[in-house]
Amino acid sequence: MQHFYQSVYDLIVETSTNLPGDVRRAVQAASEKEDKGTRSALSLSRIADNIHMAECNVSPICQDTGMPTFIIHCPVGANQIIMKKQILEAVANATKASKLRTNSVDSLTGANTGDNLGPGTPVIHFEQWERDEVEVKLILKGGGCENKNIQYSLPADLEGVGKAGRDLDGIRKCIMHAVYQAQGQGCSAGFIGVGIGGDRTSGYELAKHQLFRHVDDVNPHPELRKVEEYVMEHANTLGIGTMGFGGQVTLLGCKVGVANRLPASFFVSVAYNCWAFRRQGVLLNPETGEINGWSYPRGSEVSFQEAFEASAEAAKNVKEDERREIVLTTPISEEQIRSLKVGDVVVINGTMHTGRDALHKYLMDHDAPLDLNGAAIYHCGPVMSKDEAGEWHVKAAGPTTSIREEPYQGDIIKKFGIRAVIGKGGMGPKTLAALQDHGGVYLNAIGGAAQYYAQCFKKVEGVDFMEFGIPEAMWHLETEGFAAIVTMDSHGNSLHADVEKNAFEKLSALKEPVFK
């Protein structure tokens, strides 16, 4: 199959940069259901813009291109050894071309391989089938939503939903709890795949396999179909909304599968996927390896015009009490920060610094390489490329999940005088207290909107700690027009805490059995 390598490379680029048509339709339907003029409506409009920009730029929809996971079906006699070598080559070259972020990290040393290759990465599963053609499917599931996966062992007593037994009602409670616990940290509105049964390992695998189903398919199993329908109806009453800002749409899809189990074990495994639901597949000629067709509608085949119109309308009609726009230039003063309140839209100009897990851990015990007093720190692991002149450019730069930095953030705010922390999903009580005590705010950017935010970075001013790898390095970026919403202010207010409390109350109201 002389064209197999090129077909796999094309699949990687398509999956990373062009959201499938069935996912686009789900996002568009969500924008039509959402209350106009709200924070969630505005976020959905930005998501629509980002999807369009990624397709036009042929750049990653989200900067976290996840763990590339391939499932290959091939006829008897296919040379899987050669196919695997060519898949690895395609992954490495797609990474070099900035279609994938450098995401393979040594678990013991923290060193980044730089090409997405290493023990266990990428994940490749081969399965034989009786058809003549070859099918290659790929899912790029980012770390933020991967961290919101959850597995339950029944029976269990779950906060908010009560006792979950080994029956359909117990399964229903697990799934609803899984949606609740994700909040905005998994880049809601999202999709979930659910695996009932199996062991701990196969249960999660079954859950992830459900994400390969079409968004608009119908479960052939009548009881599982009822569960899916119940979850889709009631998850969207929790009020979590896009990015956890509150709203009408929290879940875009729910797919449930079942497998046999051991008598002593009853696992319900949930794979949570963000709105940037990047999975695609190709059907290949078994002789040449050329692409004969695509497994899901390609994004370019689905009109997104209505979503863009909704985007423009939402931007015009944001409620005045929900959108007060303030422009700030770094370094930012404490007085400016104290004047902000939850719900304000802040537009940042000036120098911004990226910082993730490795940097936060380092700064706890060391000095910063530059003065951070009044600075804005962006929880972001960008996709970067270097041109022939040796200049760095930002190719994708959406926010990462901030809660990972909760053990460090409050101390670092105090130590360095940081005024603005930017990320997604919110942070906890320790950070909220530090914002109040030292004069800071948390700004929630739109998760997954990597192209939308990349355009705000006009120049790379420098970089430190490249030894941490490109995603974990500290990039110093000249910024213009970077917009995000204040969700934790310097007065002790947190939108995330309010939304979670409200969602918990609504979740608790769903305790009663519904499946007899």
C-alpha positions in Angstrom: 0.0 0.0 0.0 2.3 2.7 -1.3 -0.1 5.5 -0.4 -0.9 4.3 3.2 1.5 6.8 4.9 0.1 9.8 3.0 -3.5 8.7 3.8 -2.7 8.4 7.5 -1.0 11.8 7.4 -4.0 13.4 5.7 -6.3 11.8 8.4 -4.2 13.3 11.2 -4.4 16.8 9.6 -8.1 16.5 8.9 -8.9 15.3 12.5 -6.8 18.0 14.1 -8.0 21.0 12.0 -11.5 20.3 10.6 -14.3 19.4 13.1 -16.5 16.7 11.7 -19.9 17.6 10.3 -22.0 15.7 12.8 -20.2 17.5 15.7 -20.7 20.9 13.9 -24.4 20.2 13.7 -24.5 19.5 17.5 -22.6 22.8 18.2 -25.0 24.7 15.9 -28.0 23.2 17.6 -26.7 24.2 21.0 -26.2 27.8 19.8 -29.9 27.8 18.7 -31.1 26.5 22.1 -29.0 28.8 24.3 -30.5 32.0 25.7 -29.3 34.9 23.5 -27.0 37.5 24.9 -25.7 35.4 27.7 -22.1 34.4 28.5 -22.7 30.9 27.2 -24.2 32.2 23.9 -21.2 34.5 23.4 -18.9 31.6 24.1 -20.6 29.4 21.6 -20.3 32.1 19.0 -16.6 32.3 19.6 -16.4 28.5 19.3 -18.1 28.7 15.9 -15.6 31.3 14.8 -12.7 29.2 16.1 -14.0 26.1 14.2 -14.1 28.1 10.9 -10.7 29.7 11.5 -9.1 26.3 12.2 -10.4 24.9 8.9 -9.3 28.0 6.9 -5.8 28.1 8.6 -5.4 24.3 8.5 -4.2 24.6 12.1 -5.3 22.7 15.3 -8.8 23.5 16.5 -7.4 23.1 20.1 -3.8 23.4 21.0 -4.1 20.2 23.1 -4.1 17.6 20.4 -4.3 14.9 23.1 -3.1 11.3 22.9 -3.5 10.2 19.3 -5.4 6.9 19.4 -5.8 4.8 16.2 -8.2 1.9 15.6 -7.3 0.0 12.5 -9.5 -2.7 10.9 -7.8 -4.6 8.2 -8.3 -7.8 6.2 -6.4 -11.0 6.9 -2.9 -10.8 5.5 -2.3 -7.1 5.9 1.2 -6.3 7.1 0.6 -4.6 10.4 4.3 -4.2 11.2 4.8 -1.9 8.1 1.5 -0.1 8.8 2.5 0.7 12.3 5.9 2.1 11.2 4.2 4.3 8.7 1.6 5.5 11.3 4.5 6.5 13.6 6.2 8.3 10.8 3.0 10.2 9.9 2.5 11.2 13.6 6.1 12.5 13.9 5.9 14.5 10.6 2.5 15.9 11.5 4.0 17.1 14.8 6.9 18.6 13.0 4.4 20.5 10.7 2.6 21.8 13.8 -0.6 19.9 13.1 -0.1 18.1 16.5 1.4 19.5 19.7 4.4 17.8 21.2 2.5 15.8 23.8 4.6 12.7 24.6 6.3 13.1 28.0 8.5 10.7 29.9 6.6 10.0 33.1 9.7 9.7 35.2 11.9 12.5 34.0 9.3 14.9 32.5 11.3 15.2 29.3 9.2 15.8 26.1 10.2 13.6 23.2 9.3 16.4 20.8 7.7 14.2 18.1 4.8 12.5 19.9 6.6 9.1 19.9 7.6 7.1 22.9 6.6 4.1 25.0 2.8 4.0 24.7 2.4 6.9 22.4 0.6 7.0 20.0 -2.0 4.4 20.9 -2.5 1.9 18.1 -5.1 -0.9 18.1 -5.3 -3.4 15.2 -8.3 -5.6 14.6 -8.9 -8.0 11.7 -12.2 -8.1 9.9 -13.7 -10.0 6.9 -14.1 -7.0 4.6 -11.5 -6.3 1.9 -10.9 -2.6 2.7 -8.8 -1.1 5.4 -10.4 1.3 7.9 -8.3 3.7 10.0 -10.0 5.7 12.7 -8.4 8.4 14.9 -9.5 10.3 18.0 -7.6 13.2 19.5 -8.8 13.5 23.0 -7.2 16.3 25.0 -5.8 16.1 28.5 -8.3 18.5 30.0 -11.3 16.3 29.2 -9.3 13.1 29.7 -8.8 14.3 33.3 -12.6 14.4 33.8 -13.1 10.7 32.9 -14.5 8.9 35.9 -15.2 5.3 36.8 -17.7 4.0 39.4 -17.8 0.7 41.2 -21.4 -0.3 42.1 -23.0 -0.3 44.5 -22.0 3.2 45.6 -23.3 6.2 47.5 -22.8 9.2 45.3 -22.9 12.8 46.5 -26.0 14.5 45.2 -27.7 11.5 43.7 -27.7 9.0 46.7 -27.3 5.3 46.5 -26.6 3.8 43.1 -27.3 0.1 42.8 -26.4 -2.5 40.2 -29.3 -1.7 37.9 -30.3 0.8 35.2 -31.2 3.4 37.7 -27.8 3.1 39.4 -26.2 3.5 36.0 -28.3 6.6 35.3 -27.1 8.1 38.6 -23.5 7.5 37.7 -23.8 9.2 34.3 -25.5 12.2 35.7 -22.9 12.5 38.5 -20.2 12.3 35.8 -21.7 15.2 33.9 -22.0 17.2 37.1 -18.4 16.6 38.3 -17.0 17.8 35.0 -18.4 21.3 35.3 -16.6 23.6 32.9 -13.2 21.9 33.4 -13.7 19.5 30.5 -14.7 22.4 28.1 -18.4 21.9 28.2 -20.7 21.6 26.4 -19.3 18.1 25.9 -19.9 14.5 24.8 -19.7 11.4 26.9 -19.1 7.8 26.1 -20.2 5.3 28.7 -19.1 1.7 29.2 -21.2 -0.6 31.4 -19.4 -3.7 32.7 -16.1 -5.2 31.7 -13.1 -4.9 34.1 -11.4 -1.6 35.1 -9.3 -1.5 31.9 -11.8 -2.8 29.3 -14.6 -0.7 30.9 -12.7 2.5 30.0 -11.8 1.2 26.6 -15.5 0.4 26.0 -16.4 3.9 27.1 -13.9 5.5 24.7 -15.1 3.3 21.8 -18.6 4.8 22.2 -17.1 8.2 21.2 -16.6 6.7 17.7 -20.3 6.5 17.2 -22.1 9.1 15.1 -23.5 12.0 17.1 -27.0 11.5 15.6 -27.2 7.7 15.7 -29.8 5.7 17.7 -28.8 3.0 20.1 -30.2 -0.4 18.9 -30.5 -1.6 22.5 -33.9 -0.3 23.7 -32.9 0.0 27.4 -29.6 1.8 26.6 -31.5 4.1 24.3 -33.8 5.1 27.2 -30.7 5.9 29.3 -29.2 8.0 26.6 -32.4 9.9 26.1 -32.8 10.5 29.8 -29.3 11.8 30.2 -29.6 14.1 27.2 -32.8 15.6 28.5 -31.8 16.0 32.2 -28.1 16.9 31.9 -29.2 20.0 30.1 -31.3 21.0 33.1 -28.3 21.2 35.4 -27.5 24.8 34.4 -23.7 24.2 33.9 -23.7 25.5 30.4 -20.8 26.3 28.0 -17.5 26.6 29.8 -19.3 26.2 33.1 -20.7 29.8 32.7 -24.3 28.6 33.3 -26.8 28.0 30.6 -29.2 25.8 28.8 -26.8 23.4 27.1 -24.3 21.3 29.1 -24.2 18.1 27.1 -24.1 17.6 23.3 -24.1 13.8 23.1 -24.4 10.6 25.2 -23.5 7.2 23.9 -23.7 4.0 26.1 -22.4 0.5 25.4 -22.5 -2.6 27.5 -20.2 -5.6 28.0 -20.3 -8.7 30.3 -18.6 -8.5 33.7 -17.4 -10.6 36.6 -20.0 -11.5 39.2 -18.1 -9.5 41.9 -17.6 -6.4 39.8 -19.9 -3.8 38.3 -18.1 -0.9 36.7 -19.6 2.2 35.0 -16.9 4.0 33.1 -17.4 7.4 31.6 -15.2 9.0 29.0 -15.8 12.7 28.8 -14.9 14.6 25.6 -14.9 18.4 25.1 -16.9 20.3 22.5 -13.7 20.1 20.3 -14.7 16.4 19.5 -11.9 15.5 17.1 -12.4 12.1 15.6 -12.4 11.0 12.0 -11.8 7.9 9.9 -10.9 6.9 6.4 -11.7 3.8 4.3 -8.7 2.8 2.2 -8.1 0.8 -0.9 -6.3 -2.4 0.4 -4.0 -2.5 -2.7 -2.9 1.1 -2.9 -3.8 2.6 0.5 -5.5 5.5 -1.2 -8.5 7.1 0.5 -11.9 5.8 -0.8 -14.1 7.6 1.7 -14.4 9.2 5.1 -16.1 7.6 8.1 -17.9 10.8 9.2 -19.1 13.9 7.3 -16.2 16.3 6.8 -16.6 19.7 8.3 -16.4 21.4 5.0 -19.5 19.5 3.9 -21.7 21.1 6.6 -22.8 24.7 6.3 -22.0 26.7 9.5 -23.5 30.0 8.2 -26.4 29.9 10.6 -24.0 29.6 13.6 -22.1 32.6 12.3 -25.3 34.6 12.1 -26.2 33.6 15.6 -22.6 34.5 16.6 -23.0 38.1 15.3 -26.4 38.5 16.9 -25.2 37.2 20.3 -22.3 39.6 20.3 -24.7 42.5 19.7 -27.2 41.6 22.3 -25.2 40.6 25.4 -27.0 41.8 28.5 -25.5 45.0 29.9 -25.4 43.6 33.4 -23.5 40.5 32.1 -21.0 42.3 30.0 -19.0 45.3 31.1 -15.9 45.5 28.9 -12.6 46.8 30.4 -9.4 47.2 28.5 -6.2 46.6 30.6 -2.5 46.9 29.6 0.1 45.0 31.5 1.6 45.5 34.0 -1.8 45.9 35.8 -2.2 47.8 39.0 -4.0 46.6 42.1 -6.4 49.5 41.9 -7.5 48.4 38.4 -8.0 44.8 39.6 -10.0 45.8 42.6 -12.4 47.7 40.3 -13.3 44.4 38.5 -16.2 42.2 39.3 -17.5 38.7 38.2 -19.0 38.9 34.8 -16.8 41.7 33.4 -15.2 41.1 30.1 -11.5 42.1 30.3 -9.4 42.8 27.1 -5.7 42.5 27.8 -3.0 44.2 25.8 0.8 44.2 26.5 3.0 41.3 27.5 1.5 38.0 28.7 3.4 35.0 30.0 2.4 31.4 29.6 2.8 29.0 32.5 1.6 25.4 33.2 2.4 22.6 35.6 6.2 22.5 35.3 6.6 26.3 35.6 4.3 26.6 38.7 6.2 23.8 40.4 9.5 25.5 39.6 8.5 29.0 40.8 7.5 27.7 44.2 11.2 27.3 45.0 13.0 29.6 42.6 13.0 33.2 41.3 11.2 34.1 38.1 13.4 34.9 35.0 11.8 38.4 34.9 9.7 40.8 36.9 6.1 39.4 37.3 4.7 42.2 39.4 1.4 43.3 37.8 1.7 40.5 35.2 -0.8 38.2 33.5 -0.1 34.5 33.6 -1.8 32.4 31.0 -2.4 28.7 31.7 -1.6 27.6 28.2 0.6 25.1 26.4 0.7 26.5 22.8 1.5 24.9 19.5 4.6 26.8 18.2 6.5 26.8 14.9 9.8 28.3 13.9 10.3 29.9 10.5 13.4 29.8 8.3 14.7 33.0 10.0 14.6 31.3 13.4 11.6 33.3 14.6 8.9 31.6 16.7 5.2 31.9 15.8 2.1 30.9 17.8 0.0 28.4 15.8 -2.6 27.5 18.5 -3.1 28.8 22.0 -6.2 28.1 23.9 -6.3 27.8 27.7 -5.6 24.6 29.7 -7.6 23.5 32.8 -6.5 25.7 35.7 -7.5 23.5 38.6 -4.2 21.6 38.3 -2.4 24.7 39.5 -4.5 25.0 42.6 -1.7 23.7 45.0 0.6 26.4 43.7 -1.3 29.4 42.4 -2.1 31.3 45.7 1.5 31.2 46.8 2.8 32.3 43.4 0.3 35.2 43.3 1.6 36.4 46.7 5.3 35.8 45.9 5.5 37.6 42.6 2.6 40.1 42.6 0.7 38.5 39.7 -2.6 40.3 39.0 -4.3 38.2 36.4 -4.5 34.4 36.1 -6.0 33.2 32.9 -7.2 29.7 32.1 -10.4 27.6 31.9 -12.7 25.8 34.3 -12.0 28.0 37.4 -9.9 27.4 40.5 -10.5 26.5 44.1 -10.8 28.2 47.5 -7.0 28.6 48.1 -6.6 30.7 44.9 -9.8 32.6 45.6 -8.5 33.6 49.0 -5.2 34.8 47.4 -7.0 36.8 44.8 -8.9 38.6 47.6 -5.9 39.1 49.9 -3.4 40.3 47.3 -5.6 41.9 44.6 -5.9 39.5 41.7 -8.6 38.1 39.3 -9.1 34.9 37.5 -10.1 35.3 33.9 -11.9 32.4 32.1 -10.9 32.1 28.5 -12.9 29.8 26.1 -11.5 26.3 26.2 -10.5 24.9 22.9 -10.6 28.2 21.1 -7.0 27.9 20.1 -7.2 29.7 16.7 -9.3 32.5 18.1 -6.7 33.3 20.8 -3.6 32.6 18.6 -4.5 35.7 16.5 -4.1 37.8 19.7 -0.4 37.1 20.0 1.4 39.4 17.6 4.9 38.6 18.5 7.0 36.1 20.6 9.1 38.3 22.7 11.1 35.4 24.2 11.0 32.1 25.9 12.4 30.5 29.1 12.7 26.9 30.3 12.7 25.3 26.9 14.1 22.3 28.8 10.5 21.7 30.0 9.4 21.2 26.4 7.4 23.5 24.2 4.0 23.2 26.0 5.5 23.7 29.5 8.0 26.4 28.6 7.4 30.0 29.7 6.5 32.0 26.5 6.6 35.8 26.7 4.0 37.1 24.1 3.1 40.5 22.8 -0.6 40.5 23.2 -3.4 42.6 21.6 -7.1 42.2 22.2 -7.1 39.1 24.3 -10.7 38.9 25.8 -11.8 36.7 28.7 -14.4 36.9 31.4 -13.8 37.6 35.1 -15.2 34.5 36.9 -13.3 35.0 40.2 -12.7 38.5 41.5 -10.7 40.2 44.3 -13.9 40.5 46.5 -14.3 36.7 47.2 -16.9 36.0 44.4 -16.7 33.0 42.2 -19.0 32.2 39.3 -17.7 28.6 39.3 -18.7 28.1 42.9 -22.2 29.5 42.2 -22.8 27.4 39.1 -21.6 24.2 40.9 -23.9 24.9 43.9 -26.9 25.5 41.6 -26.1 22.4 39.6 -25.8 20.3 42.8 -29.3 21.4 43.9 -30.7 20.4 40.5 -28.8 17.1 40.5 -30.1 16.2 43.9 -33.7 16.7 42.7 -33.1 13.8 40.3 -32.5 11.1 43.0 -35.8 9.3 42.6 -35.7 6.1 40.6 -37.0 6.4 37.0 -36.1 3.0 35.6 -38.2 0.2 37.1 
